[in-house]
Amino acid sequence: MDDWSESDTDSQEYRITRETKRLRHVFEPYFKKIFSSNGFIKHMNQRCSWNNDSTSYILLCEAIKRNDNRNAMALLRHYCKANMGCSDPSKDIPLHLATLAGNVEIVEMLLNKGARANVSFQDQRDPLHLICDKESSSIPDEISRVAIAKLLIKHGANVNSLERGNRDTPLILAVRSRFAELTKFLLNNGADRYYRNKNQETALHTAFIENAGIDVIELLYNDKFDLYQPDENENTVFSYAVRNLMNSGFGSFCSLNEPLKPVQFLLRHGVSVDSPLDKRGNKILHMICQNHAAQTLKIFLEQGAEVDARNVDGKTALHFCAENQPIAYVELLLSHGADARALTNNGQSVLHFAAANKQPGVLELLLTRHRGELDVNAKSKDGNFTPLFNAVWSNRQENVALLLDWGAAINERVINNQVVLHVAVDQKHLEIVDLLLEHGSDVNVLDDYGNTPLTISLYQVAESSNSDWSEADDTDVMRLAESLQRTLTKHTAKLLLSARHVSDQSLRIMNNVHFKDFFEECVRELTLLKDHHVVEGVTYFDLLTRDRRRLLAYMQNERLAAAFYAADYRDRFPIYCDNLLRNADLTMVRLNLVKIAAENLVRVVQHIDESWKDVYLPSLVVDHILDLLNTRDLEHFAQTFT
């Protein structure tokens, strides 16, 4: 078949475009036979003697797809032009097919036969784009990619050509694909390392975004780069380096991991360790403290990261750690001088965040180590939230108990003029509701909507009664609402029979159909409790309602203490027996701790001042001192001197 002249190209291409689909369908059954035939040239002479360019074009494309170099070369030598198909972007182009296949030999022959190195394919990508993008081709080795890139550039490929989508250059694509050798080759052949794509990313940005490795980063970097220049998303290369470090999971041995090296590279080249990493102004310590990376936190503290650096909300690393990290993180920050008294812009202290932390010990550590420095009743500016509110909202029962032991104001008004009991009932945190009631939370308090905690409970019970719930989860919700209602009713009845204030609204709720029957049962049982004496002068009602001091005095009577654990009263008082037993348990725990503390209090005084060696403390003084300590203080006291 004779070579075409350039003037014939347009007419030939038009004919190929029309006939391609029909001929592909016609020839498909014969492709395997044709390409396996030793008499390929003879076959072509017989079939294509009438100069059907569409036939030769289809066969050339199929030969390239099948990596049949011998027959592809035969077609190129005798029957096909190297640029066939180039005028129609919807068609296969031999050079693209050979590039995608990584077929160096065919690429070289096509280029030598005049194939245009800058011809664009369907997505407006040149062959050089394809060879640099691992997503576009399945070439297994980088050596073949570099070899093809050399051929393309040798035959005029534009090393800085732009593809249509993100306006990426071959260099950016090679970096995104983590091809270090290809990146090096492109740079050596004039690739523009400073060019920014549609997203305002340079190849260096891309290297950090894709975690391309320290070798690629070192190839791209020179001192003309502005390492603080953000991309379209306001992220710098340092932001991406830290993000990759986070995504790697940090880890106990992070100093040995590759993701740490780009961060250290930037720090060596002048980037501040306290550079903002995002629009929130978070610094590296903020980011680490939102993840689990104690070892990495230590590394950057030792590299001089500002321990009290703030983001745009005024939060420090200690605020983040107090909120969601184990105690070791908080101790590490405090050991490096973190300010536990720092407040956010909203007025929240570390106690606000620690109160919501499910990790044990964090809140207690802050309270004990900074005794007298932190306000347990501090309010935020937005919503008047207290640490106790945060603990209740987050359903952290242990933290609620701890804050109450440390003097948290249980009836302090918060958002919508509510107290924390409103919140606990609304969130259906049953154990916390019980705890708050034991510590004197007021069931009569009205919020801005005219609701008391009892009103909220009434709505919940009414809703559950009027709903046709059959699913297991729905049934659990209904039971929880009923349990809350019973707990609040028991407490209200106890207030009433103790001659304490119960509002008219609360009494009306007790007469509601959802409350009335159980309320009357509670009143009857409380009346029985008043009539039954445990020992002379002390009724079961006294044991249910007296304060801590009086209960401690009662429990020193062995007969009375034994009666607490007798089984008979549980049958007589089924509604309040659990409350009686809990009072007994808590009182006995404190009584034992008080005994240990009383025995060792003199030793404590002597430890402080040896001149008190022969001092005698009257029991009244000892009792008064120990009464000032909460149960947790007594536990620490006992552990220290036992």
C-alpha positions in Angstrom: 0.0 0.0 0.0 1.5 3.4 -1.0 2.1 6.1 1.6 -0.4 8.9 1.7 0.3 12.5 1.0 -0.7 15.1 3.6 -3.3 16.6 1.3 -5.3 13.3 1.5 -5.5 13.3 5.2 -8.9 15.0 5.7 -10.8 13.0 3.2 -9.3 9.7 4.5 -10.1 10.6 8.1 -13.7 11.4 7.3 -14.1 8.0 5.7 -12.5 6.3 8.7 -14.8 8.0 11.1 -17.9 6.8 9.3 -16.8 3.3 8.7 -14.9 2.5 12.0 -17.8 1.0 14.0 -19.1 -1.1 11.1 -15.7 -2.4 10.1 -14.7 -3.1 13.7 -17.8 -5.3 14.0 -17.1 -7.0 10.7 -13.4 -7.7 11.4 -13.7 -8.7 15.1 -14.2 -12.4 14.4 -11.1 -12.4 12.2 -8.7 -10.5 14.4 -7.4 -13.5 16.3 -7.0 -15.5 13.1 -5.4 -12.5 11.3 -2.9 -11.7 14.0 -1.9 -15.3 14.6 -1.3 -15.9 10.9 2.3 -16.2 9.7 1.1 -14.9 6.3 -0.1 -11.5 7.7 1.4 -9.4 4.9 0.0 -11.7 2.3 -3.4 -11.6 4.0 -3.3 -7.7 4.0 -2.3 -7.7 0.3 -5.3 -9.8 -0.5 -7.8 -8.0 1.7 -6.6 -4.4 1.3 -5.5 -4.3 -2.3 -8.4 -1.8 -2.9 -6.7 0.6 -0.5 -9.3 0.6 2.3 -7.6 2.9 4.9 -10.3 2.1 7.6 -9.3 -1.5 7.5 -5.6 -0.9 8.0 -6.3 1.7 10.7 -8.5 -0.7 12.7 -5.9 -3.5 12.3 -3.1 -1.2 13.4 -5.1 -0.2 16.6 -5.9 -3.9 17.3 -2.3 -4.9 16.8 -1.1 -2.2 19.3 -3.7 -3.2 21.9 -2.6 -6.8 21.6 1.1 -5.9 21.9 1.6 -7.5 18.5 4.7 -5.5 17.6 5.6 -7.5 14.4 2.3 -7.0 12.7 1.9 -3.4 14.0 5.3 -2.6 12.4 4.3 -4.3 9.2 1.2 -2.2 9.0 3.1 1.0 9.6 5.7 0.1 7.0 3.3 -0.8 4.2 -0.3 0.3 4.9 -0.8 3.0 7.6 0.1 6.6 8.3 1.4 7.2 11.9 -1.2 10.0 12.4 -4.3 8.1 11.4 -7.3 9.0 13.6 -5.7 12.2 15.0 -8.3 14.5 13.5 -11.2 12.9 15.4 -10.8 13.1 19.2 -13.4 10.4 19.7 -11.3 7.8 17.9 -8.4 5.7 19.1 -5.0 7.2 18.2 -2.2 4.7 17.7 0.4 6.8 19.6 -1.9 7.0 22.6 -2.6 3.3 22.5 1.1 2.5 22.4 1.8 5.0 25.2 -1.0 3.5 27.4 0.4 0.0 26.7 4.0 1.1 27.6 5.1 -0.2 24.3 8.4 1.6 23.8 9.2 0.0 20.5 5.9 0.9 18.8 6.0 4.4 20.3 9.5 4.9 18.8 8.4 3.6 15.4 5.3 5.8 15.4 7.3 8.9 16.2 9.9 8.1 13.6 7.1 7.7 11.1 5.9 11.2 11.9 3.3 10.7 14.7 2.7 14.0 16.3 4.0 13.9 19.9 1.6 16.7 21.1 -1.6 15.2 19.7 -4.5 15.3 22.3 -6.8 12.4 23.1 -10.4 12.4 24.3 -9.7 14.2 27.6 -7.4 16.7 26.0 -4.3 14.8 27.3 -1.1 14.5 25.4 0.8 11.2 25.4 3.2 12.8 27.9 0.3 13.4 30.3 -0.7 9.7 29.9 2.7 8.4 30.6 3.0 10.5 33.7 -0.3 9.5 35.2 -0.5 6.1 36.8 -4.3 6.3 36.7 -4.3 6.5 32.9 -2.1 3.6 32.1 -1.2 0.3 33.6 2.5 0.2 32.8 4.1 -1.8 35.6 7.6 -0.3 35.7 8.7 3.3 35.8 11.7 2.6 33.5 9.4 2.2 30.5 7.6 5.4 31.4 10.9 7.3 31.5 11.9 5.7 28.2 8.7 6.8 26.5 8.9 10.3 28.0 12.4 10.6 26.5 11.1 9.6 23.1 8.2 12.0 23.3 10.3 15.0 24.4 12.9 14.2 21.7 10.2 14.4 19.1 8.8 17.7 20.3 6.4 17.0 23.1 5.8 20.1 25.2 7.1 19.3 28.7 4.8 21.9 30.2 1.6 21.2 28.3 -1.6 21.5 30.2 -4.4 18.9 30.4 -8.0 20.1 30.3 -9.3 19.1 33.7 -7.2 20.6 36.6 -4.8 22.2 34.1 -2.1 19.9 35.3 1.3 19.6 33.7 3.2 16.3 33.2 5.3 17.2 36.2 2.4 17.5 38.5 0.9 14.2 37.2 4.3 12.5 37.7 4.5 13.8 41.3 0.9 12.8 42.0 1.8 9.3 40.8 4.9 9.3 43.0 7.2 8.6 40.1 10.6 9.9 41.4 12.7 9.0 38.4 10.2 10.4 36.0 10.0 13.6 38.1 13.7 13.9 38.0 13.8 13.5 34.2 11.1 16.1 33.6 12.9 18.6 35.8 16.1 18.0 33.9 14.2 18.7 30.7 12.7 22.0 31.6 9.6 21.2 33.5 8.3 24.3 35.4 8.3 23.5 39.1 6.7 26.8 40.0 3.6 26.5 37.8 0.3 26.5 39.6 -2.7 24.5 38.4 -6.4 25.3 38.6 -6.3 24.6 42.3 -3.3 26.9 42.8 -1.1 23.9 43.6 2.5 23.6 42.5 4.2 20.3 42.0 5.6 20.8 45.5 2.1 21.1 46.9 1.2 18.0 45.1 4.1 16.1 46.6 2.9 16.9 50.1 -0.8 16.3 49.3 -0.1 12.9 47.9 2.6 12.1 50.4 5.0 11.4 47.5 8.0 10.9 49.7 11.0 12.8 50.9 13.0 11.9 47.7 10.5 13.7 45.4 10.2 16.6 47.8 13.9 17.1 47.8 14.0 17.0 44.0 11.3 19.7 43.7 12.4 22.1 46.4 14.7 25.1 46.0 15.0 28.2 48.1 12.9 30.3 45.7 9.7 28.5 46.9 7.5 30.4 49.3 6.6 27.6 51.7 3.9 29.7 53.3 2.0 30.2 50.0 -1.5 28.6 50.3 -3.4 26.8 47.6 -7.0 27.3 46.7 -8.1 25.7 50.0 -5.9 28.0 52.1 -3.6 25.0 52.9 0.2 25.3 52.8 2.7 22.5 52.2 3.1 22.3 56.0 -0.6 21.8 56.4 -0.5 18.8 54.1 2.6 17.4 55.7 1.0 17.4 59.1 -2.2 15.9 57.6 -0.3 13.0 56.2 1.4 12.5 59.5 -2.1 12.4 61.1 -3.4 10.0 58.4 -0.5 7.7 59.0 -1.8 7.1 62.5 1.2 8.8 64.1 2.1 5.8 66.3 4.5 5.2 69.1 7.4 4.9 66.7 6.5 7.7 64.5 10.1 9.1 64.4 10.9 6.0 62.3 8.1 6.5 59.9 8.3 8.2 56.5 5.4 10.6 57.1 7.4 12.4 59.7 10.3 13.2 57.4 8.5 15.8 55.2 7.5 17.7 58.4 11.1 17.6 59.6 12.3 18.7 56.1 10.1 21.8 56.3 11.2 22.7 59.8 14.8 22.4 58.7 14.1 24.8 55.8 12.6 27.6 58.0 9.0 26.8 58.4 7.8 27.6 61.9 6.6 24.7 64.0 3.7 26.9 65.1 2.5 27.8 61.6 -1.3 27.8 61.2 -2.4 24.6 59.5 -6.0 25.5 58.5 -8.6 28.2 58.5 -9.3 27.6 62.2 -5.8 28.6 63.0 -4.9 25.2 64.4 -1.2 24.6 65.0 0.6 21.3 65.0 0.0 20.6 68.7 -3.7 21.2 68.2 -3.8 18.6 65.4 -1.8 16.1 67.3 -4.0 16.5 70.4 -7.0 15.6 68.3 -5.4 12.3 67.5 -3.8 9.6 69.6 0.0 10.3 69.3 1.6 10.9 72.7 5.1 10.1 71.3 4.7 12.5 68.4 3.4 15.2 70.8 6.6 14.8 72.8 8.7 15.1 69.7 7.2 18.5 68.7 7.2 19.8 72.3 10.9 19.1 72.4 11.3 20.9 69.0 10.0 24.0 70.6 6.3 24.1 69.7 4.5 26.7 71.7 2.6 24.7 74.3 -0.1 27.4 74.8 -0.5 28.4 71.2 -4.2 29.3 70.4 -6.4 28.8 67.4 -9.0 31.3 66.3 -11.4 30.0 69.0 -8.7 30.6 71.7 -8.3 26.9 72.3 -4.9 25.5 73.4 -3.5 22.0 73.0 -4.5 21.4 76.6 -8.1 22.2 75.9 -8.1 19.5 73.1 -6.3 16.9 75.2 -8.6 17.6 78.2 -11.6 16.9 75.9 -10.7 13.6 74.3 -7.3 12.2 75.3 -6.0 9.9 78.1 -4.4 11.3 81.2 -0.9 10.8 79.8 -1.4 13.6 77.2 -2.6 16.1 79.8 0.3 15.2 82.1 2.8 15.7 79.3 1.5 19.1 78.4 1.4 20.2 82.0 5.0 19.0 82.5 6.0 21.3 79.6 4.3 24.3 81.3 0.8 24.3 79.7 -1.4 26.9 81.4 -4.4 25.1 83.0 -6.0 28.5 83.7 -6.3 29.5 80.0 -9.8 30.3 78.8 -11.1 30.0 75.3 -12.7 33.0 73.5 -16.0 31.7 74.8 -14.8 31.7 78.4 -14.5 27.9 78.7 -11.7 26.4 80.9 -10.0 23.1 80.7 -12.6 21.8 83.2 -15.4 22.4 80.6 -13.6 20.1 78.2 -12.4 17.6 80.8 -16.0 17.2 82.1 -17.0 15.7 78.8 -14.0 13.4 78.5 -14.7 9.7 78.8 -11.1 9.0 79.7 -10.7 8.2 83.4 -8.7 10.5 85.6 -8.3 13.6 83.4 -10.9 15.8 85.3 -9.6 14.6 88.7 -6.0 15.3 87.8 -6.8 18.9 86.8 -8.9 19.5 89.9 -6.3 18.1 92.3 -3.2 19.5 90.7 -4.7 23.0 90.3 -6.8 23.1 93.5 -7.9 26.6 94.1 -6.8 27.8 90.6 -9.8 26.5 88.6 -13.4 27.6 89.1 -15.5 24.5 89.1 -18.6 26.8 88.4 -17.1 28.8 85.6 -19.6 29.8 82.9 -19.1 30.1 79.2 -20.1 33.3 77.5 -22.4 31.6 75.1 -25.2 29.7 77.0 -23.7 30.0 80.5 -22.5 26.4 80.2 -20.7 25.1 83.3 -18.4 22.1 83.6 -21.2 20.3 85.3 -23.6 21.0 82.4 -21.0 19.5 79.9 -20.6 16.4 82.1 -24.4 15.9 82.3 -24.9 16.6 78.6 -22.2 14.1 77.6 -23.6 11.5 80.0 -20.3 11.2 82.0 -21.7 10.0 85.4 -18.3 9.7 87.0 -17.4 13.2 86.1 -20.8 14.5 87.4 -20.1 12.8 90.7 -16.6 14.2 90.9 -17.7 17.8 90.1 -20.5 17.6 92.8 -17.8 16.4 95.3 -15.8 19.4 94.4 -18.7 21.8 95.1 -20.2 22.3 91.6 -23.4 24.3 92.0 -26.2 21.9 91.2 -28.9 24.4 90.7 -26.9 27.0 88.7 -28.9 28.4 85.7 -27.6 27.6 82.3 -29.0 28.0 78.7 -32.7 28.8 78.6 -32.6 29.4 82.3 -32.5 25.6 82.9 -30.6 23.7 85.6 -28.7 20.6 84.8 -31.6 18.4 86.0 -33.7 19.7 83.1 -30.8 18.6 80.8 -30.4 15.2 82.3 -34.1 14.4 82.1 -34.4 15.7 78.6 -31.5 13.5 77.5 -32.9 10.6 79.5 -29.7 10.1 81.5 -31.3 8.0 84.2 -28.3 7.4 86.5 -27.3 11.0 86.4 -30.9 12.1 87.2 -30.8 9.9 90.3 -27.4 11.3 91.2 -28.5 14.9 90.9 -31.6 14.3 93.0 -29.5 12.7 95.7 -27.4 15.8 95.8 -30.3 18.2 96.1 -31.3 19.2 92.6 -34.5 21.2 92.6 -37.4 19.5 90.7 -39.5 22.6 91.0 -37.3 25.0 88.9 -39.0 26.6 85.9 -37.1 27.3 82.7 -37.8 30.0 80.1 -40.5 27.8 78.6 -42.3 27.3 81.9 -41.1 23.7 82.2 -39.8 21.9 85.2 -37.9 18.6 85.0 -41.2 16.9 86.0 -42.9 18.6 83.0 -40.3 17.3 80.6 -40.8 13.8 82.1 -44.5 14.1 81.7 -44.2 14.9 78.0 -41.9 11.9 77.5 -44.2 9.5 79.3 -47.3 10.9 77.4 -45.5 10.6 74.1 -44.5 7.0 74.8 -48.0 6.1 75.9 -49.6 7.5 72.8 -47.1 5.9 70.4 -47.5 2.6 68.8 -43.9 1.4 69.3 -43.0 -2.2 68.6 -39.4 -2.1 67.7 -36.9 -3.2 70.4 -35.2 0.3 70.4 -38.5 2.0 70.7 -39.5 -0.2 73.6 -36.2 0.6 75.4 -37.0 4.3 75.0 -40.4 3.9 76.4 -39.1 1.9 79.4 -36.4 4.6 80.0 -39.1 7.3 80.0 -41.1 5.3 82.6 -38.0 4.8 84.7 -37.3 8.5 84.7 -40.9 9.2 85.7 -40.7 6.8 88.6 -37.4 8.3 89.8 -38.7 11.8 89.8 -42.0 10.8 91.4 -40.2 9.0 94.3 -38.1 12.1 94.9 -41.1 14.4 94.8 -43.1 12.3 97.3 -40.0 12.2 99.6 -39.8 16.0 99.5 -43.5 16.3 100.3 -43.4 14.0 103.3 -40.2 15.7 104.5 -42.1 19.0 104.6 -39.9 20.5 102.0 -41.1 22.7 99.2 -43.1 21.2 96.4 -44.5 23.7 93.9 -48.2 23.7 92.9 -47.1 22.8 89.3 -45.3 19.8 90.6 -48.3 18.7 92.7 -50.5 19.1 89.6 -48.2 16.8 87.7 -48.3 14.3 90.5 -52.1 14.2 90.1 -51.7 13.6 86.3 -53.0 10.2 85.2 -49.4 9.1 84.2 -48.1 9.9 87.7 -50.9 9.7 90.2 -51.1 5.9 91.0 -47.4 5.5 91.6 -47.2 8.8 93.5 -49.8 7.5 95.9 -47.9 4.3 96.3 -44.8 6.3 97.2 -46.7 8.3 99.8 -48.1 5.2 101.4 -44.6 3.6 101.6 -43.0 6.7 103.0 -45.7 6.9 105.7 -44.7 3.3 106.7 -41.1 4.2 106.7 -41.9 7.0 109.2 -43.7 4.6 111.4 -41.0 1.8 111.5 -38.0 2.3 113.8 -34.7 0.7 113.1 -33.5 1.3 116.6 -35.1 3.5 119.2 -35.3 7.1 118.1 -34.3 6.4 114.5 -36.9 5.4 111.7 -36.3 4.1 108.3 -37.5 7.4 107.0 -34.6 9.1 108.9 -32.1 6.8 107.2 -33.7 7.7 103.8 -33.7 11.5 104.3 -31.0 12.6 106.7 -27.9 14.4 105.6 -24.4 12.9 105.5 -23.3 13.9 109.0 -26.4 12.5 110.6 -26.0 9.2 108.7 -22.4 8.9 109.8 -23.5 9.3 113.4 -26.2 6.7 112.9 -23.9 4.2 111.2 -21.6 4.1 114.2 -24.4 2.2 116.0 -23.7 -1.4 115.1 -27.3 -2.5 115.5 -28.4 0.2 113.2 -25.7 -0.6 110.7 -26.7 -4.3 110.7 -30.3 -3.4 110.1 -29.4 -1.6 106.9 -28.3 -5.0 105.5 -31.2 -7.0 106.8 -33.5 -8.6 104.2 -36.8 -8.0 105.9 -37.2 -4.3 105.2 -36.6 -4.8 101.5 -39.9 -6.8 101.3 -41.8 -4.2 103.4 -40.4 -1.2 101.4 -40.0 -2.3 97.8 -40.1 1.2 96.3 -37.4 2.8 98.5 -35.3 -0.2 99.5 -32.7 0.4 96.9 -32.3 4.0 98.0 -31.9 2.9 101.6 -29.2 0.3 100.7 -27.3 2.9 98.6 -27.3 5.3 101.5 -26.0 2.6 103.7 -23.2 1.6 101.2 -22.1 5.2 100.7 -22.1 6.0 104.4 -20.2 2.9 105.3 -17.5 3.7 102.7 -17.1 7.2 104.1 -17.2 6.0 107.7 -14.3 3.6 107.1 -12.3 6.3 105.3 -13.0 8.7 108.1 -11.7 6.2 110.7 -8.5 5.7 108.7 -8.0 9.4 108.2 -8.7 10.2 111.9 -6.0 7.7 113.0 -3.4 9.3 110.6 -4.3 13.0 110.8 -1.8 13.6 113.6 0.9 11.9 111.5 0.0 14.3 108.7 0.4 17.3 111.0 3.7 16.0 112.3 4.9 15.5 108.7 4.2 19.2 108.0 5.9 20.5 111.1 8.1 18.4 113.5 7.4 20.9 116.3 3.9 19.3 116.4 5.4 16.0 117.3 3.6 15.6 120.7 0.4 17.5 119.6 -3.0 16.2 120.6 -6.0 16.9 118.4 -9.4 16.8 120.1 -11.9 14.5 118.4 -14.2 17.5 117.7 -11.4 19.2 115.8 -10.6 16.0 113.9 -14.2 15.6 112.9 -14.5 19.1 111.7 -11.4 18.9 109.6 -12.4 15.6 108.0 -15.9 16.9 107.4 -14.4 19.4 105.0 -13.0 16.6 102.8 -15.0 15.0 100.2 -15.0 11.2 99.7 -12.3 11.3 97.0 -10.0 13.4 99.3 -10.5 10.8 102.0 -9.6 8.0 99.5 -6.4 9.7 98.6 -5.6 10.3 102.2 -6.2 6.7 103.0 -4.0 5.5 100.1 -1.2 7.8 101.1 -1.0 6.8 104.8 -2.1 3.1 104.7 
